[in-house]
């Protein structure tokens, strides 16, 4: 799968240093697959959940963090919409939260 806006991963790694290794592990692992539908994805990521608009929720670092990605199975591509601790995830609406465009201006340190 192609992950669009790799900068989002780098941004969240810096924002949540405790999640760095598990998030990078998810990223590197996810790139290796070519999921054609949610069932194929679910077979690999058993804890993944799908919500509206082809948004998939992944548990990262056990269940300490959640990642919301929009997955386009036809294009074999995904982009990260949101990442954060489970406590913050409980305060958002996973179906409607928007990508923070400020991440596009993030500069790797």
Residue frames relative to the residue before (quaternion, step in Angstrom):
aa qw qx qy qz dx dy dz
X 1.0000 0.0000 0.0000 0.0000 0.00 0.00 0.00
X 0.3486 -0.7042 0.5808 0.2126 3.50 -1.13 0.71
X 0.1757 -0.7636 0.6106 0.1152 3.57 -0.92 0.88
X 0.2844 -0.7647 0.5638 0.1285 3.48 -0.62 1.25
X 0.8219 0.1596 -0.1764 0.5176 3.56 -1.06 0.83
X 0.0784 -0.8157 0.5727 -0.0197 3.55 0.48 1.26
X 0.5231 0.6544 -0.3940 0.3780 3.55 1.18 -0.57
X 0.5972 0.5706 -0.3654 0.4292 3.60 1.08 -0.65
X 0.6331 0.5165 -0.3340 0.4700 3.59 0.97 -0.79
X 0.6742 0.4958 -0.2944 0.4614 3.58 0.87 -0.94
X 0.6199 0.5436 -0.3290 0.4604 3.57 1.05 -0.78
X 0.7224 0.4433 -0.2552 0.4653 3.58 0.79 -1.01
X 0.5778 0.5621 -0.3765 0.4567 3.61 1.12 -0.53
X 0.6820 0.4616 -0.2872 0.4892 3.56 0.98 -0.82
X 0.6662 0.5174 -0.3055 0.4418 3.59 0.95 -0.84
X 0.7908 0.1626 -0.0625 0.5867 3.59 1.06 -0.81
X 0.1694 -0.8441 0.5001 0.0933 3.61 0.35 1.22
X 0.6208 0.5509 -0.3513 0.4332 3.62 1.06 -0.61
X 0.6933 0.4523 -0.2656 0.4942 3.58 1.22 -0.43
X 0.3679 0.7838 -0.4571 0.2032 3.59 1.28 -0.12
X 0.7286 0.4335 -0.2648 0.4594 3.60 0.59 -1.09
X 0.6979 0.4505 -0.3159 0.4584 3.67 0.75 -0.84
X 0.6531 0.5087 -0.3312 0.4528 3.61 0.99 -0.72
X 0.6613 0.4826 -0.3073 0.4851 3.59 0.95 -0.81
X 0.6144 0.5330 -0.3470 0.4669 3.59 1.09 -0.67
X 0.6355 0.5087 -0.3299 0.4780 3.60 0.97 -0.83
X 0.6515 0.5357 -0.3103 0.4385 3.58 0.87 -0.99
X 0.7087 0.4572 -0.2672 0.4662 3.59 0.75 -1.04
X 0.6409 0.5151 -0.3153 0.4739 3.58 1.08 -0.70
X 0.6677 0.5286 -0.2965 0.4322 3.56 0.87 -1.01
X 0.6157 0.5743 -0.3338 0.4238 3.59 1.05 -0.76
X 0.6521 0.5612 -0.3063 0.4074 3.60 1.11 -0.64
X 0.6987 0.4945 -0.2653 0.4438 3.58 1.16 -0.50
X 0.2006 -0.7348 0.6351 0.1285 3.52 -1.38 0.37
X 0.0377 -0.8359 0.5473 -0.0179 3.55 0.45 1.24
X 0.2350 -0.7864 0.5596 0.1148 3.56 -0.84 1.00
X 0.7873 0.0195 -0.0268 0.6156 3.58 1.31 -0.21
X 0.6935 -0.4890 0.3267 0.4161 3.54 -1.30 0.25
X 0.6079 0.5668 -0.3675 0.4173 3.62 1.00 -0.66
X 0.6381 0.5057 -0.3240 0.4818 3.58 1.03 -0.75
X 0.6429 0.5135 -0.3149 0.4731 3.57 0.99 -0.83
X 0.6672 0.5195 -0.2912 0.4474 3.57 0.91 -0.97
X 0.6052 0.5636 -0.3556 0.4355 3.59 1.10 -0.62
X 0.7010 0.4207 -0.2476 0.5199 3.59 1.15 -0.62
X 0.7764 0.2113 -0.0894 0.5871 3.56 0.93 -0.98
X 0.2081 -0.8538 0.4687 0.0895 3.54 0.31 1.33
X 0.7061 0.4467 -0.2672 0.4801 3.59 1.11 -0.57
X 0.4532 0.6906 -0.4570 0.3298 3.60 1.24 -0.02
X 0.1325 -0.7647 0.6269 0.0682 3.54 -1.18 0.72
X 0.2649 -0.7476 0.5828 0.1771 3.55 -1.11 0.64
X 0.0956 -0.7572 0.6441 0.0517 3.53 -1.11 0.80
X 0.7762 -0.3560 0.2177 0.4726 3.58 -1.21 -0.03
X 0.8206 0.2717 -0.2137 0.4551 3.53 -1.36 0.39
X 0.5802 -0.6136 0.3582 0.3982 3.60 1.10 0.69
X 0.3590 0.7042 -0.5230 0.3188 3.55 1.05 0.74
X 0.1356 -0.7831 0.6054 0.0431 3.51 -0.93 0.99
X 0.2470 -0.7530 0.5975 0.1224 3.54 -1.00 0.95
X 0.1050 -0.7852 0.6096 0.0282 3.56 -0.85 1.04
X 0.3445 -0.6792 0.6044 0.2338 3.54 -1.16 0.67
X 0.0805 -0.7872 0.6113 0.0143 3.56 -0.86 1.01
X 0.8240 0.0934 -0.1253 0.5445 3.56 -0.99 0.92
X 0.7162 -0.3200 0.1850 0.5920 3.52 0.73 1.13
X 0.6697 -0.4126 0.3353 0.5184 3.53 -0.46 -1.19
X 0.3390 0.7732 -0.4781 0.2422 3.58 1.23 0.41
X 0.7925 0.1599 -0.0597 0.5855 3.58 1.08 -0.76
X 0.2055 -0.7479 0.6168 0.1341 3.51 -1.29 0.50
X 0.1471 -0.7601 0.6294 0.0671 3.51 -1.15 0.77
X 0.1422 -0.7632 0.6258 0.0748 3.55 -0.92 0.96
X 0.0128 0.7951 -0.6040 0.0532 3.54 -0.76 1.10
X 0.3234 -0.6858 0.6117 0.2256 3.51 -1.17 0.65
X 0.1057 -0.8203 0.5620 0.0111 3.56 -0.61 1.16
X 0.1323 -0.7571 0.6373 0.0564 3.53 -0.88 1.05
X 0.2704 -0.8133 0.4969 0.1359 3.54 -0.12 1.33
X 0.6182 0.5483 -0.3513 0.4402 3.63 1.04 -0.65
X 0.7511 0.3814 -0.1972 0.5015 3.56 0.95 -0.90
X 0.3378 -0.7559 0.4850 0.2816 3.59 1.32 -0.15
X 0.5645 0.5835 -0.3750 0.4474 3.52 0.99 0.89
X 0.0555 -0.7784 0.6249 0.0244 3.53 -1.24 0.53
X 0.0594 -0.7682 0.6286 0.1062 3.51 -1.26 0.33
X 0.4797 -0.6728 0.4944 0.2700 3.50 -1.10 0.83
X 0.2533 -0.7737 0.5682 0.1195 3.52 -0.78 1.08
X 0.8028 -0.0735 0.1212 0.5791 3.57 0.89 -0.95
X 0.0174 0.7650 -0.6438 0.0043 3.55 -1.23 0.62
X 0.3098 0.7519 -0.5489 0.1935 3.55 -1.00 0.79
X 0.7048 -0.4415 0.3399 0.4390 3.54 -1.35 0.07
X 0.6508 -0.5387 0.3727 0.3840 3.53 -1.19 0.61
X 0.6075 0.5633 -0.3526 0.4351 3.63 1.04 -0.72
X 0.6822 0.4620 -0.2803 0.4924 3.59 0.97 -0.83
X 0.5965 0.5730 -0.3533 0.4370 3.57 1.07 -0.74
X 0.6426 0.5454 -0.3192 0.4333 3.58 0.99 -0.82
X 0.6874 0.4902 -0.2711 0.4623 3.60 1.22 -0.44
X 0.6932 0.4576 -0.2778 0.4825 3.61 1.23 -0.18
X 0.4031 -0.6481 0.5717 0.3010 3.52 -1.34 0.13
X 0.3544 -0.7823 0.4768 0.1871 3.57 -0.30 1.30
X 0.6467 0.5425 -0.3202 0.4300 3.59 1.13 -0.56
X 0.8192 0.2748 -0.1185 0.4892 3.58 1.07 -0.62
X 0.4585 0.6796 -0.4754 0.3194 3.63 1.16 -0.21
X 0.3050 -0.7702 0.5390 0.1524 3.55 -1.00 0.86
X 0.6016 -0.5425 0.4538 0.3712 3.51 -1.27 0.52
X 0.3891 -0.7091 0.5413 0.2297 3.56 -0.95 0.92
X 0.3137 -0.8010 0.4818 0.1670 3.58 -0.21 1.27
X 0.4979 0.6391 -0.4393 0.3883 3.62 1.21 -0.22
X 0.5591 0.6117 -0.3849 0.4063 3.58 1.17 -0.54
X 0.5935 0.5902 -0.3638 0.4087 3.59 1.08 -0.61
X 0.7019 0.4384 -0.2549 0.5002 3.58 1.20 -0.50
X 0.4194 0.7249 -0.4513 0.3083 3.57 1.31 -0.01
X 0.1737 -0.7663 0.6131 0.0817 3.54 -0.98 0.92
X 0.4500 -0.6836 0.5079 0.2686 3.56 -0.83 1.03
X 0.3185 -0.7649 0.5329 0.1720 3.56 -0.89 0.97
